[in-house]
Amino acid sequence: MKFYPFTRRTRPPTSQPRNQGRGGNCLLATGGLNPEQVSLFVDSNPNYQRQQLRGVPVVSPAEMRSRDSILISSRGFQREIQNQIQHQMGLENRLILLYK
């Protein structure tokens, strides 16, 4: 199964790659997420787009075209991201929510 971790950040990027995509990166670092199962990372912050996280491209929400499942890896913005995916973008992809 391929899926897109979808994150949202309000802070500017740092020079430390480990700070980029904290939710997705933590899952990658702990073995909870296999990079071979990840198609793309999606981030609404343009400062993170066109980069890579553990070898996986980071793209804007507008670049996401696949029907693959979407893992929302942001705790603070989970509901906002879910609304953006389903209502603003009109995507019908299966959503995987990490937080209740």
LUMTI-675682 format. One line per field, with one value per residue: residue number from 1; residue in one letter; x, y, z of N, C-alpha, C in turn. Coordinates in nm, 4 decimals, decimal comma. Layout:
N
num <- NUM | ...
residu <- A | ...
n.xx <- X | ...
n.yy <- Y | ...
n.zz <- Z | ...
ca.xx <- X | ...
ca.yy <- Y | ...
ca.zz <- Z | ...
c.xx <- X | ...
c.yy <- Y | ...
c.zz <- Z | ...
# end
This chain:
100
num <- 1 | 2 | 3 | 4 | 5 | 6 | 7 | 8 | 9 | 10 | 11 | 12 | 13 | 14 | 15 | 16 | 17 | 18 | 19 | 20 | 21 | 22 | 23 | 24 | 25 | 26 | 27 | 28 | 29 | 30 | 31 | 32 | 33 | 34 | 35 | 36 | 37 | 38 | 39 | 40 | 41 | 42 | 43 | 44 | 45 | 46 | 47 | 48 | 49 | 50 | 51 | 52 | 53 | 54 | 55 | 56 | 57 | 58 | 59 | 60 | 61 | 62 | 63 | 64 | 65 | 66 | 67 | 68 | 69 | 70 | 71 | 72 | 73 | 74 | 75 | 76 | 77 | 78 | 79 | 80 | 81 | 82 | 83 | 84 | 85 | 86 | 87 | 88 | 89 | 90 | 91 | 92 | 93 | 94 | 95 | 96 | 97 | 98 | 99 | 100
residu <- M | K | F | Y | P | F | T | R | R | T | R | P | P | T | S | Q | P | R | N | Q | G | R | G | G | N | C | L | L | A | T | G | G | L | N | P | E | Q | V | S | L | F | V | D | S | N | P | N | Y | Q | R | Q | Q | L | R | G | V | P | V | V | S | P | A | E | M | R | S | R | D | S | I | L | I | S | S | R | G | F | Q | R | E | I | Q | N | Q | I | Q | H | Q | M | G | L | E | N | R | L | I | L | L | Y | K
n.xx <- 0,0845 | 0,0679 | 0,1020 | 0,0330 | 0,1908 | 0,0607 | 0,1253 | 0,1304 | 0,2746 | 0,3575 | 0,5851 | 0,9006 | 1,1391 | 1,4251 | 1,7835 | 1,8321 | 1,7650 | 1,6206 | 1,4192 | 1,2325 | 0,9160 | 0,8171 | 0,6246 | 0,5989 | 0,8724 | 0,9465 | 0,8018 | 0,9324 | 1,1917 | 1,1604 | 1,0853 | 0,8193 | 0,7142 | 0,7657 | 0,9884 | 0,9720 | 0,7073 | 0,5956 | 0,4705 | 0,4831 | 0,5573 | 0,3366 | 0,3062 | 0,1799 | 0,3312 | 0,5315 | 0,8057 | 0,9018 | 0,8481 | 0,9519 | 1,1724 | 1,3382 | 1,2480 | 1,4055 | 1,4732 | 1,2340 | 1,0204 | 0,8946 | 0,5973 | 0,3606 | 0,0136 | -0,1416 | -0,0084 | -0,0652 | -0,1996 | -0,2765 | -0,4765 | -0,4060 | -0,3930 | -0,4053 | -0,2017 | -0,2412 | -0,0174 | 0,0073 | -0,0445 | -0,1473 | -0,2834 | -0,4589 | -0,7473 | -0,7963 | -0,6422 | -0,7698 | -1,0202 | -0,9356 | -0,8448 | -1,0766 | -1,2913 | -1,2079 | -1,0217 | -1,1574 | -1,0983 | -1,1261 | -0,9738 | -0,8712 | -0,8403 | -0,5936 | -0,5893 | -0,3906 | -0,4380 | -0,6845
n.yy <- -0,1176 | 0,2116 | 0,5453 | 0,8900 | 1,0832 | 1,3650 | 1,6815 | 1,9829 | 2,2915 | 2,5753 | 2,7028 | 2,8379 | 2,6584 | 2,4821 | 2,4496 | 2,1920 | 1,8789 | 1,6850 | 1,8166 | 1,8739 | 1,7824 | 1,6614 | 1,4740 | 1,2700 | 1,2163 | 1,1232 | 0,8841 | 0,7515 | 0,7334 | 0,5678 | 0,3297 | 0,2938 | 0,3618 | 0,2707 | 0,3828 | 0,2852 | 0,2436 | 0,4867 | 0,7255 | 1,0043 | 1,2973 | 1,5379 | 1,8809 | 2,1853 | 2,4092 | 2,6183 | 2,6402 | 2,3883 | 2,2373 | 2,0750 | 1,9534 | 1,6782 | 1,4131 | 1,1849 | 1,0711 | 1,0754 | 1,2594 | 1,5907 | 1,7557 | 2,0070 | 2,0428 | 2,0772 | 1,9315 | 1,6700 | 1,3945 | 1,1328 | 0,8396 | 0,7126 | 0,6123 | 0,8525 | 0,9540 | 1,1402 | 1,3194 | 1,5203 | 1,6396 | 1,8762 | 2,0028 | 1,8218 | 1,8033 | 2,0310 | 1,9739 | 1,7408 | 1,8499 | 2,0205 | 1,8344 | 1,6776 | 1,8623 | 2,1190 | 2,0440 | 1,8367 | 1,5632 | 1,2078 | 1,0219 | 0,7528 | 0,8263 | 0,8172 | 0,8516 | 0,9571 | 1,0502 | 1,0924
n.zz <- 0,0000 | -0,0911 | 0,0307 | 0,1180 | 0,3500 | 0,4999 | 0,5885 | 0,7871 | 0,8566 | 1,0577 | 1,1295 | 1,0168 | 0,8082 | 0,9420 | 0,9525 | 1,0137 | 0,8947 | 1,0345 | 1,1658 | 0,9795 | 0,8687 | 1,1120 | 1,2233 | 1,0214 | 0,9871 | 1,2386 | 1,2468 | 1,0391 | 1,1451 | 1,3678 | 1,2647 | 1,2238 | 0,9876 | 0,6658 | 0,4281 | 0,1680 | 0,1280 | 0,0989 | -0,1153 | -0,1585 | 0,0379 | 0,1541 | 0,1889 | 0,3048 | 0,3440 | 0,1631 | 0,2028 | 0,2559 | 0,0383 | -0,2695 | -0,1644 | 0,0003 | 0,2202 | 0,3976 | 0,1527 | 0,0146 | -0,1952 | -0,1179 | -0,1693 | -0,2849 | -0,1779 | -0,4105 | -0,6020 | -0,5567 | -0,6933 | -0,6943 | -0,6113 | -0,3858 | -0,0366 | 0,2323 | 0,4886 | 0,7699 | 0,9395 | 1,1229 | 1,4391 | 1,5580 | 1,3472 | 1,2409 | 1,2032 | 1,0478 | 0,8199 | 0,7346 | 0,6667 | 0,4600 | 0,2679 | 0,2133 | 0,1704 | 0,0636 | -0,1349 | -0,2445 | -0,2523 | -0,2543 | -0,1326 | 0,0834 | 0,4258 | 0,6758 | 1,0078 | 1,2763 | 1,5286 | 1,7862
ca.xx <- 0,0000 | 0,1370 | 0,0197 | 0,0951 | 0,1809 | 0,0172 | 0,1551 | 0,1150 | 0,3564 | 0,3519 | 0,7188 | 0,9923 | 1,2291 | 1,5555 | 1,8889 | 1,8378 | 1,6647 | 1,5370 | 1,3053 | 1,1362 | 0,8204 | 0,8365 | 0,5388 | 0,6426 | 1,0117 | 0,9494 | 0,7565 | 1,0397 | 1,3066 | 1,1307 | 1,0462 | 0,6744 | 0,6779 | 0,8671 | 0,9976 | 0,9343 | 0,5613 | 0,5545 | 0,4824 | 0,5194 | 0,5140 | 0,2638 | 0,3139 | 0,1251 | 0,4308 | 0,6191 | 0,9464 | 0,9374 | 0,8204 | 1,0650 | 1,2827 | 1,3162 | 1,2515 | 1,4522 | 1,4728 | 1,0989 | 0,9904 | 0,7925 | 0,5282 | 0,2470 | -0,1143 | -0,1902 | 0,0636 | -0,1090 | -0,2979 | -0,3050 | -0,5886 | -0,3490 | -0,4357 | -0,3344 | -0,1759 | -0,2265 | 0,0801 | 0,0126 | -0,1372 | -0,2107 | -0,3636 | -0,5243 | -0,8838 | -0,7857 | -0,5917 | -0,8782 | -1,1168 | -0,8747 | -0,8418 | -1,2104 | -1,3854 | -1,1475 | -0,9600 | -1,2557 | -1,0395 | -1,1975 | -0,8746 | -0,8859 | -0,7584 | -0,5456 | -0,5723 | -0,3095 | -0,4805 | -0,8293
ca.yy <- 0,0000 | 0,3399 | 0,6534 | 1,0204 | 1,1582 | 1,5005 | 1,7607 | 2,1278 | 2,3584 | 2,7211 | 2,7527 | 2,8286 | 2,5438 | 2,5020 | 2,3848 | 2,0528 | 1,8021 | 1,6060 | 1,8970 | 1,8802 | 1,6731 | 1,5946 | 1,3563 | 1,1676 | 1,1827 | 1,0407 | 0,7507 | 0,6909 | 0,7066 | 0,4612 | 0,2093 | 0,2880 | 0,3977 | 0,2235 | 0,4770 | 0,2201 | 0,2467 | 0,6265 | 0,7820 | 1,1453 | 1,3749 | 1,6561 | 1,9846 | 2,3116 | 2,5140 | 2,6192 | 2,6281 | 2,2472 | 2,1741 | 2,0547 | 1,8952 | 1,5359 | 1,3684 | 1,0466 | 1,0241 | 1,0816 | 1,3981 | 1,6687 | 1,8350 | 2,0870 | 1,9724 | 2,0850 | 1,8329 | 1,5359 | 1,3535 | 0,9901 | 0,7918 | 0,6398 | 0,6550 | 0,9677 | 0,9506 | 1,2751 | 1,3015 | 1,6406 | 1,6339 | 2,0060 | 2,0471 | 1,7056 | 1,8339 | 2,1298 | 1,9027 | 1,6529 | 1,9370 | 2,0658 | 1,7223 | 1,6325 | 1,9655 | 2,2195 | 1,9790 | 1,7432 | 1,4315 | 1,0974 | 0,9247 | 0,7020 | 0,9002 | 0,7457 | 0,9519 | 0,9039 | 1,1049 | 1,0995
ca.zz <- 0,0000 | -0,0936 | 0,0837 | 0,1310 | 0,4742 | 0,4684 | 0,7075 | 0,7766 | 0,9560 | 1,0570 | 1,1562 | 0,9021 | 0,8168 | 1,0030 | 0,8750 | 1,0544 | 0,8229 | 1,1233 | 1,2086 | 0,8699 | 0,8698 | 1,2400 | 1,2380 | 0,9268 | 1,0119 | 1,3599 | 1,2067 | 0,9604 | 1,2314 | 1,4634 | 1,1931 | 1,2135 | 0,8510 | 0,5727 | 0,3165 | 0,0426 | 0,1178 | 0,0901 | -0,2502 | -0,1453 | 0,1537 | 0,1086 | 0,2901 | 0,2551 | 0,3625 | 0,0454 | 0,2429 | 0,2621 | -0,0909 | -0,3584 | -0,0887 | 0,0260 | 0,3583 | 0,3931 | 0,0148 | -0,0424 | -0,2319 | -0,0485 | -0,2706 | -0,2401 | -0,1918 | -0,5487 | -0,6831 | -0,5204 | -0,7933 | -0,6844 | -0,5296 | -0,2727 | 0,0965 | 0,2869 | 0,6313 | 0,8248 | 1,0463 | 1,2046 | 1,5522 | 1,5797 | 1,2338 | 1,1805 | 1,1557 | 0,9399 | 0,7020 | 0,6912 | 0,5993 | 0,3352 | 0,1738 | 0,1760 | 0,1282 | -0,0234 | -0,2504 | -0,2988 | -0,2733 | -0,1904 | -0,0872 | 0,2198 | 0,5195 | 0,7934 | 1,1139 | 1,3840 | 1,6574 | 1,8082
c.xx <- 0,0889 | 0,0448 | 0,1020 | 0,0826 | 0,1572 | 0,0367 | 0,1343 | 0,1964 | 0,3397 | 0,4899 | 0,8058 | 1,0855 | 1,3593 | 1,6594 | 1,9002 | 1,7297 | 1,5730 | 1,4161 | 1,1982 | 1,0451 | 0,8274 | 0,7527 | 0,5838 | 0,7849 | 1,0252 | 0,9059 | 0,8628 | 1,1554 | 1,2836 | 1,0899 | 0,8960 | 0,6241 | 0,7929 | 0,8729 | 0,9585 | 0,7836 | 0,5082 | 0,5775 | 0,5390 | 0,4911 | 0,4480 | 0,2669 | 0,2647 | 0,2230 | 0,5279 | 0,7676 | 0,9937 | 0,9211 | 0,9467 | 1,1917 | 1,2546 | 1,3260 | 1,2846 | 1,4426 | 1,3382 | 1,0666 | 0,8795 | 0,7305 | 0,4160 | 0,1185 | -0,1663 | -0,1253 | 0,0194 | -0,2234 | -0,3447 | -0,4264 | -0,5377 | -0,4035 | -0,3487 | -0,3237 | -0,1568 | -0,1381 | 0,0971 | -0,0903 | -0,2160 | -0,3056 | -0,4438 | -0,6632 | -0,8822 | -0,7395 | -0,7000 | -0,9836 | -1,0628 | -0,8794 | -0,9818 | -1,2964 | -1,3253 | -1,0897 | -1,0545 | -1,2019 | -1,1173 | -1,1019 | -0,9084 | -0,7917 | -0,7206 | -0,5145 | -0,4948 | -0,3604 | -0,6323 | -0,8717
c.yy <- 0,1236 | 0,4457 | 0,7803 | 1,0715 | 1,3048 | 1,5833 | 1,9082 | 2,1901 | 2,5084 | 2,7812 | 2,7445 | 2,7097 | 2,5805 | 2,4341 | 2,2371 | 1,9729 | 1,7228 | 1,6840 | 1,9063 | 1,7596 | 1,5931 | 1,4690 | 1,2424 | 1,1227 | 1,0951 | 0,8980 | 0,6783 | 0,6472 | 0,5886 | 0,3313 | 0,1936 | 0,3181 | 0,3568 | 0,3192 | 0,4163 | 0,2186 | 0,3888 | 0,6775 | 0,9229 | 1,1922 | 1,4991 | 1,7576 | 2,1155 | 2,4277 | 2,5117 | 2,6076 | 2,4833 | 2,1767 | 2,1718 | 2,0146 | 1,7461 | 1,5098 | 1,2200 | 0,9872 | 1,0283 | 1,2272 | 1,4591 | 1,7625 | 1,9168 | 2,0052 | 1,9712 | 1,9811 | 1,6901 | 1,4944 | 1,2091 | 0,9606 | 0,7134 | 0,6941 | 0,7708 | 0,9515 | 1,0942 | 1,2631 | 1,4251 | 1,6309 | 1,7642 | 2,0504 | 1,9347 | 1,7385 | 1,9320 | 2,0635 | 1,8104 | 1,7328 | 1,9835 | 1,9556 | 1,6909 | 1,7414 | 2,0681 | 2,1580 | 1,8793 | 1,6039 | 1,3256 | 0,9881 | 0,8777 | 0,7792 | 0,8112 | 0,8538 | 0,8892 | 0,9439 | 1,1114 | 1,2389
c.zz <- 0,0000 | -0,0343 | 0,0942 | 0,2735 | 0,4392 | 0,5934 | 0,6803 | 0,8892 | 0,9461 | 1,0813 | 1,0316 | 0,9189 | 0,8850 | 0,9156 | 0,9103 | 0,9830 | 0,9143 | 1,1727 | 1,1003 | 0,8771 | 0,9984 | 1,2565 | 1,1494 | 0,9524 | 1,1354 | 1,3272 | 1,1259 | 1,0505 | 1,3247 | 1,3965 | 1,1796 | 1,0736 | 0,7605 | 0,4537 | 0,1816 | 0,0219 | 0,0996 | -0,0514 | -0,2453 | -0,0042 | 0,0965 | 0,2208 | 0,2312 | 0,2705 | 0,2443 | 0,0797 | 0,2459 | 0,1278 | -0,1767 | -0,2823 | -0,0743 | 0,1755 | 0,3547 | 0,2527 | -0,0551 | -0,0734 | -0,1456 | -0,1522 | -0,2075 | -0,2526 | -0,3357 | -0,6387 | -0,6549 | -0,6117 | -0,7770 | -0,5970 | -0,4092 | -0,1413 | 0,1440 | 0,4374 | 0,6784 | 0,9479 | 1,1339 | 1,3160 | 1,5649 | 1,4693 | 1,1700 | 1,1255 | 1,0400 | 0,8101 | 0,6463 | 0,6146 | 0,4637 | 0,2289 | 0,1214 | 0,1148 | 0,0323 | -0,1504 | -0,3166 | -0,3259 | -0,1962 | -0,1439 | 0,0540 | 0,3098 | 0,6371 | 0,8971 | 1,2290 | 1,5217 | 1,6658 | 1,8415
# end
